[in-house]
Amino acid sequence: MPVKGAKRSSKSRSSSKSQGKVKGKGKGKKAKKTKAPAAEVDILSPAAMLNAYYISHNAADCLTFRGFGWAGAPKKKGKGKKGKKK
């Protein structure tokens, strides 16, 4: 039974403080995810040609959509915002 006026020893205090500290696990290095190489697609396949037929307006558009555009091609202009009429 503890006595009311008794002091605790300083040894027990310091040891209890060190026991209270818990070190967490350090974060390990994350492994980099490797992407699977993209499979080559035949741009002359029937499905690709059908798609090009519907999305392209001319041969130059078709080549641009397939990634064979040229450096000197004029850039397309975006649609401007229409102002409100009063």
Backbone as a chain_set.jsonl record, in Angstrom:
{"seq": "MPVKGAKRSSKSRSSSKSQGKVKGKGKGKKAKKTKAPAAEVDILSPAAMLNAYYISHNAADCLTFRGFGWAGAPKKKGKGKKGKKK", "coords": {"N": [[0.826, -1.194, 0.0], [0.578, 2.191, -0.906], [2.079, 5.007, 0.656], [0.789, 8.13, 1.756], [2.397, 10.513, 1.843], [4.728, 9.754, 0.608], [7.485, 10.053, -1.635], [7.999, 9.472, -5.069], [10.571, 7.634, -6.673], [13.116, 9.101, -8.725], [14.166, 7.505, -10.619], [12.179, 5.727, -11.533], [10.503, 7.457, -12.871], [11.981, 8.436, -15.07], [12.44, 6.103, -16.469], [9.874, 5.356, -17.13], [9.153, 7.308, -18.914], [10.813, 6.849, -21.097], [9.859, 4.433, -21.911], [7.39, 5.056, -22.887], [7.759, 6.198, -25.347], [7.398, 5.266, -28.604], [8.85, 3.948, -31.387], [8.028, 4.41, -34.751], [7.607, 2.423, -37.707], [9.851, 2.934, -40.363], [9.309, 4.452, -43.556], [9.443, 2.469, -46.358], [11.173, 2.145, -49.526], [9.25, 2.776, -52.379], [8.242, 0.557, -54.856], [8.703, 1.028, -58.306], [6.152, 1.125, -60.687], [5.988, -0.677, -63.612], [5.115, 0.048, -66.905], [3.323, -1.751, -69.312], [4.617, -2.363, -72.536], [3.25, -0.584, -75.287], [1.229, -2.163, -77.642], [1.892, -2.507, -81.113], [-0.153, -0.991, -83.513], [-1.92, -1.706, -86.42], [-2.373, 0.665, -88.773], [-3.64, 0.439, -91.119], [-5.563, -1.436, -90.961], [-8.851, -2.925, -91.369], [-10.706, -1.985, -89.403], [-9.429, 0.311, -88.436], [-9.322, 1.845, -90.759], [-12.024, 2.268, -91.255], [-12.689, 3.815, -89.038], [-11.051, 6.065, -89.559], [-12.266, 6.964, -91.874], [-14.665, 8.01, -90.922], [-13.858, 10.045, -89.148], [-12.09, 11.755, -90.413], [-11.662, 14.509, -92.669], [-10.216, 14.836, -94.931], [-7.271, 13.629, -96.701], [-5.017, 14.721, -95.461], [-5.948, 15.317, -92.894], [-6.467, 12.73, -92.015], [-3.867, 11.614, -91.906], [-2.772, 13.32, -89.96], [-4.334, 12.723, -87.695], [-3.456, 10.149, -87.292], [-0.92, 10.532, -86.452], [1.035, 11.411, -88.203], [1.564, 14.047, -88.976], [2.719, 17.175, -90.48], [5.362, 19.619, -89.976], [4.946, 22.234, -90.95], [2.224, 22.649, -91.063], [-0.859, 24.448, -91.02], [-2.282, 25.697, -88.006], [-5.303, 24.7, -86.404], [-8.047, 26.864, -85.784], [-9.629, 27.736, -82.729], [-13.022, 27.673, -81.495], [-14.521, 30.772, -80.921], [-15.737, 32.729, -78.129], [-19.081, 33.699, -78.018], [-20.434, 36.93, -77.856], [-22.86, 38.38, -75.644], [-25.89, 39.702, -76.831], [-27.521, 42.777, -76.383]], "CA": [[0.0, 0.0, 0.0], [1.396, 3.404, -0.944], [1.931, 5.962, 1.75], [0.384, 9.402, 1.195], [3.459, 11.497, 1.756], [5.953, 9.187, 0.047], [7.858, 10.538, -2.962], [8.417, 8.425, -5.995], [11.97, 7.794, -7.032], [13.286, 9.712, -10.05], [14.492, 6.442, -11.56], [10.97, 5.17, -12.118], [9.943, 8.44, -13.788], [12.728, 8.497, -16.324], [12.265, 4.856, -17.208], [8.521, 5.298, -17.668], [9.097, 8.202, -20.067], [11.454, 6.231, -22.25], [9.024, 3.332, -22.365], [6.225, 5.62, -23.558], [8.089, 6.551, -26.723], [7.4, 4.107, -29.49], [9.321, 4.335, -32.706], [7.244, 3.838, -35.841], [8.402, 1.827, -38.777], [10.19, 3.88, -41.416], [8.699, 4.156, -44.849], [10.361, 1.833, -47.29], [11.125, 2.675, -50.884], [8.157, 2.208, -53.157], [8.677, -0.023, -56.123], [8.108, 1.706, -59.441], [5.332, 0.265, -61.527], [6.414, -0.624, -65.001], [4.006, -0.027, -67.836], [3.502, -2.716, -70.385], [4.823, -1.639, -73.795], [2.051, -0.527, -76.112], [1.292, -3.023, -78.819], [1.807, -1.755, -82.357], [-1.457, -1.116, -84.138], [-1.881, -1.545, -87.864], [-3.287, 1.758, -89.123], [-4.313, 0.1, -92.374], [-6.525, -2.516, -90.726], [-10.215, -2.497, -91.743], [-11.336, -1.208, -88.333], [-8.786, 1.623, -88.398], [-9.724, 2.579, -91.954], [-13.413, 2.692, -91.057], [-12.625, 4.914, -88.083], [-10.476, 7.215, -90.256], [-13.274, 7.425, -92.831], [-15.684, 8.794, -90.232], [-13.352, 11.198, -88.389], [-11.222, 12.608, -91.223], [-12.311, 15.217, -93.764], [-9.379, 14.669, -96.117], [-6.096, 12.783, -96.463], [-4.127, 15.39, -94.506], [-6.544, 15.088, -91.571], [-6.271, 11.318, -91.684], [-2.478, 11.439, -91.496], [-2.573, 14.055, -88.703], [-4.955, 11.945, -86.621], [-2.671, 8.943, -87.09], [0.39, 10.895, -85.916], [1.986, 11.67, -89.274], [1.4, 15.42, -89.44], [3.964, 17.826, -90.856], [5.691, 20.767, -89.126], [4.463, 23.492, -91.507], [0.772, 22.637, -91.204], [-1.538, 25.528, -90.295], [-2.987, 25.236, -86.813], [-6.742, 24.945, -86.438], [-8.507, 27.912, -84.873], [-10.688, 27.286, -81.832], [-14.255, 28.463, -81.556], [-14.508, 31.911, -80.009], [-16.938, 32.919, -77.317], [-20.018, 34.675, -78.6], [-20.852, 37.957, -76.897], [-24.3, 38.491, -75.462], [-26.488, 40.894, -77.415], [-28.481, 43.414, -75.466]], "C": [[0.862, 1.247, 0.0], [1.076, 4.331, 0.216], [1.664, 7.32, 1.132], [1.55, 10.344, 0.958], [4.715, 10.989, 1.082], [6.193, 9.732, -1.356], [8.251, 9.347, -3.807], [9.863, 8.677, -6.369], [12.064, 8.349, -8.448], [13.63, 8.66, -11.091], [13.242, 5.929, -12.259], [10.348, 6.148, -13.118], [10.674, 8.429, -15.127], [12.538, 7.223, -17.137], [10.861, 4.784, -17.804], [8.395, 6.207, -18.892], [9.7, 7.533, -21.292], [10.615, 5.073, -22.783], [7.824, 3.854, -23.146], [6.504, 5.96, -25.014], [8.171, 5.277, -27.556], [7.831, 4.587, -30.87], [8.479, 3.633, -33.756], [8.173, 3.248, -36.889], [8.653, 2.895, -39.842], [9.539, 3.471, -42.719], [9.753, 3.569, -45.764], [10.251, 2.472, -48.661], [10.003, 1.98, -51.635], [8.712, 1.691, -54.478], [7.965, 0.703, -57.262], [7.324, 0.703, -60.273], [5.802, 0.42, -62.962], [5.197, -0.794, -65.896], [4.334, -1.051, -68.916], [3.699, -1.943, -71.691], [3.57, -1.72, -74.659], [2.235, -1.394, -77.354], [1.166, -2.165, -80.074], [0.475, -2.048, -83.026], [-1.295, -0.884, -85.63], [-2.888, -0.476, -88.268], [-3.997, 1.508, -90.443], [-5.301, -1.046, -92.213], [-7.933, -2.024, -91.081], [-10.896, -1.648, -90.669], [-10.75, 0.206, -88.268], [-9.187, 2.467, -89.6], [-11.16, 3.083, -91.841], [-13.469, 3.881, -90.102], [-12.103, 6.179, -88.76], [-11.476, 7.805, -91.245], [-14.273, 8.352, -92.152], [-15.129, 10.038, -89.536], [-12.539, 12.171, -89.234], [-12.004, 13.248, -92.363], [-11.52, 15.072, -95.062], [-8.147, 13.85, -95.734], [-5.157, 13.402, -95.431], [-4.637, 15.216, -93.079], [-6.299, 13.659, -91.111], [-4.856, 11.077, -91.184], [-2.188, 12.142, -90.172], [-3.146, 13.269, -87.529], [-4.156, 10.695, -86.301], [-1.252, 9.246, -86.626], [1.442, 11.159, -86.964], [1.817, 13.074, -89.844], [2.737, 16.033, -89.814], [4.127, 19.113, -90.076], [5.084, 22.064, -89.645], [2.956, 23.576, -91.635], [0.15, 23.803, -90.435], [-2.311, 24.962, -89.107], [-4.463, 25.585, -86.928], [-7.105, 26.014, -85.413], [-9.636, 27.352, -84.013], [-11.914, 28.162, -81.988], [-14.186, 29.568, -80.521], [-15.787, 31.993, -79.22], [-17.82, 33.972, -77.971], [-20.435, 35.654, -77.512], [-22.358, 38.018, -76.805], [-24.797, 39.79, -76.08], [-27.496, 41.453, -76.456], [-29.755, 43.759, -76.176]], "O": [[1.781, 1.364, 0.811], [-0.061, 4.412, 0.68], [2.24, 7.648, 0.095], [1.629, 10.927, -0.123], [5.694, 11.73, 0.989], [5.269, 9.862, -2.159], [8.77, 8.348, -3.309], [10.319, 9.82, -6.376], [11.19, 8.095, -9.277], [13.426, 8.866, -12.287], [13.26, 5.72, -13.472], [9.736, 5.726, -14.099], [10.047, 8.414, -16.187], [12.483, 7.271, -18.366], [10.678, 4.209, -18.877], [7.622, 5.915, -19.805], [9.161, 7.638, -22.394], [10.659, 4.77, -23.976], [7.294, 3.139, -23.997], [5.581, 6.005, -25.828], [8.915, 4.348, -27.242], [7.247, 5.51, -31.437], [8.24, 2.428, -33.677], [9.366, 3.548, -36.935], [7.755, 3.667, -40.176], [9.255, 2.296, -42.951], [10.838, 4.131, -45.916], [9.334, 3.252, -48.919], [9.828, 0.765, -51.543], [9.548, 2.331, -55.117], [6.764, 0.962, -57.186], [7.776, -0.414, -60.525], [5.988, 1.534, -63.452], [4.358, -1.666, -65.672], [5.476, -1.182, -69.357], [3.003, -0.954, -71.922], [2.921, -2.761, -74.755], [3.271, -1.349, -78.018], [0.407, -1.196, -80.086], [0.035, -3.195, -83.099], [-0.601, 0.044, -86.046], [-4.096, -0.666, -88.132], [-4.864, 2.286, -90.841], [-5.819, -1.569, -93.199], [-8.174, -0.817, -91.089], [-11.594, -0.689, -90.997], [-11.479, 1.178, -88.072], [-9.373, 3.677, -89.473], [-11.473, 4.191, -92.278], [-14.21, 4.837, -90.332], [-12.658, 7.259, -88.554], [-11.522, 9.021, -91.429], [-14.684, 9.359, -92.728], [-15.868, 11.004, -89.349], [-12.319, 13.307, -88.813], [-12.889, 12.626, -92.951], [-12.078, 15.171, -96.154], [-8.001, 13.431, -94.585], [-4.568, 12.688, -94.619], [-3.85, 14.994, -92.159], [-5.963, 13.418, -89.951], [-4.656, 10.418, -90.164], [-1.439, 11.618, -89.347], [-2.507, 13.163, -86.482], [-4.172, 10.224, -85.163], [-0.459, 8.326, -86.424], [2.633, 11.136, -86.656], [1.915, 13.271, -91.055], [3.784, 15.468, -89.498], [3.147, 19.654, -89.564], [4.735, 22.927, -88.841], [2.453, 24.505, -92.267], [0.581, 24.114, -89.325], [-2.913, 23.891, -89.192], [-4.83, 26.624, -87.477], [-6.544, 26.061, -84.318], [-10.485, 26.599, -84.491], [-11.846, 29.258, -82.545], [-13.831, 29.322, -79.368], [-16.801, 31.401, -79.591], [-17.338, 35.012, -78.421], [-20.748, 35.257, -76.389], [-23.057, 37.739, -77.779], [-24.204, 40.85, -75.879], [-28.232, 40.719, -75.799], [-30.676, 44.301, -75.564]]}, "num_chains": 1, "name": "protein.A"}
